Amino acid sequence: MTFYDGIYPFYPTPRRAVGFNTTEIVIIITFLVFLLAFLIISIGIYGKEKFHWFVKIILSLFIGIVIVAVNFTNDWERGYATVTTTYKSFSTQVIEAEIGLHVGLKGVNVTLRGLPENQLNETINYNEEFLWQLGLRYETQYRKGLERGLPDPILYVAEKFTPNSPCGIYSQYKVSGHYASATMWVALCAWMLSNILLWLLLFFHGGYMLLITGSFMIFSLISFGTTRQAPLCDITFDNVVLKSALGPSFWLTLVTALICLMIGIAILALSLFAPETLNRVFLVPGNNNEDDNDSTEFYNVAYSDNDKATPSIQLQRRDHAV
């Protein structure tokens, strides 16, 4: 339903308060369940082996959860501004609010929070998402926002990313996000292979796969970083400019990629130049010669104390000698 010439009225709709992404919560809980299971298993491990085993599990799960979670976060790039702006269409009433822009690999989130939240007899606390991932059309979601009568500041910011916007940044962010997400999923596959290979004690191949994991994460960062080459149009609210910068997800991915690269290089170097040290790090059992010598000495002591050994003990001694 419209007024005339396709102009939409303002419809009061239920607010979506700013909060955690439910997908991120599910991912975190899933990895915490795995961590809890490994911690329960570690109860049966004693000595320094428990510490080594615990460190390896924590590092591996940390890398995995980062690779999966950042695909769904909306803070690869973000910015905030405190503005005084109009709130509704066809109204001159203004509000004091904080407007936020949050860019992820799959779309943008625009937040609007009143300062204070209760203004004009309403609770102003919005978090609206506009996606460009496969199967969804950004312009369709923007049009639905117009039909719902979203506040003017949200529509103003979201309009900058529409395909028909003079800014021309839609294609840049969409393509960069798709490539960044794809390379992150490849990094996840490489991370899984590295865990399998290291568990099979194929250290050289496992370290090589860790290098591939870190490399693809770097490729993802480079892909998303190309969006900085396309300057974002000025988003101005009465001389207040909303500026954005690279967010926590970008820097967390960078740190995780560097960790993968350093661990991979260390494993490759040790496997080539110090394999015995690498075996000790991964708690690989040593040669059985030392165990055989220890058991032989045990039997010698036992027989020196009792010359009349039972037939069963003599049989065990002959078997051991063989």
Secondary structure, 3 states (H helix, E strand, C coil): CCCCCCCCCCCCCCCCCCCCCHHHHHHHHHHHHHHHHHHHHHCCCCCHHHHHHHHHHHHHHHHHHHHHHCCCCCCCEEEEEEEEEECCCCCCCEEEEEEEEEECCCEEEEEEEEEEEEECCEEEEEEEEEECCCCCCHHHHHHHHHHHCCCHHHHHHHHCCCCCCCCCCHHHHHHHHHHHHHHHHHHHHHHHHHHHHHHCCCHHHHHHHHHHHHHHHHHHHHHHHHHHHCCCCCCEECCEECCCEECHHHHHHHHHHHHHHHHHHHHHHHHHHCHHHHHHHCCCCCCCHHHHHHHHHHHHHHHHHCCCCCHHHHHHHHHHHC
